[in-house]
Amino acid sequence: MIVIGRRMKNIAARSAQMFAAALCFTLVAASGDAVAQAKFGTGFGHDTSKPIEVAADSLEVRNAANSAVFRGRVRVKQGAVRMTAKELHVTYAKGGKSGAIDKLRALGDVLITNGKDAATAKRADYNVKTGKIIMTGDVLLLQDPNAISGDRLIIDLPTGRATMKGRITVKIIRKDGAKK
């Protein structure tokens, strides 16, 4: 019985690798720029209403502007989604609940993870209400072991869909480990 269980686990693992390598990426030509789409992390069901936790070396609150700036080793957590950056600008919702966050702008060495997936860029803008993150500047999306680089990545957290735009490079690793 243990042997059958291992075989099923190996088959499932190979199927997952083949699915990823067989293109969780869809490439489409659009107005001279390429577009690549992929799933991002745990995706489906990410609850964007979960609390957002922020840790940093310093905090500057700008009450008149309904904003705050976190600097130095910034760490952000919302459910399964994690983000790190050098600096984080927070805009609070006007007229809503006290402390309700409307938007986040991360700057400098931005890293966003969701499950085993990771994306890096120079900048990321997160609209908390829509659950969309737009990353720009040397964008790299890593989906073990595959990678996509491009100019702009749009992550829709509630659906788990990630769309890369601009000049795109895709690196797919076949199940036998050969690069394609």
JOGIHU-V797135 format. One record per pair of residues at least 24 apart in sequence whose ideal C-beta (glycine too) atoms are under 6 Angstrom apart, sorted by sequence separation. I is the first residue (numbers start at 1). J is the second residue. If there is no record, write none. Layout:
# JOGIHU-V797135
i | j
I | J
I | J
This chain:
# JOGIHU-V797135
i | j
53 | 77
67 | 91
103 | 127
118 | 142
132 | 156
147 | 171
85 | 110
52 | 78
66 | 92
117 | 143
131 | 157
146 | 172
84 | 111
101 | 128
131 | 158
50 | 78
66 | 94
116 | 144
145 | 173
50 | 79
83 | 112
82 | 113
47 | 79
46 | 79
81 | 114
80 | 114
119 | 153
42 | 80
52 | 101
42 | 114
41 | 114
42 | 115
40 | 114
41 | 115
41 | 117
40 | 117
48 | 131
48 | 157
46 | 157
36 | 148
46 | 158
40 | 155
44 | 160
43 | 160
40 | 160
39 | 160
40 | 162
38 | 162
20 | 146
37 | 163
36 | 164
35 | 165
33 | 165
36 | 168
33 | 166
34 | 168
25 | 170
21 | 172
21 | 174
18 | 175
17 | 175
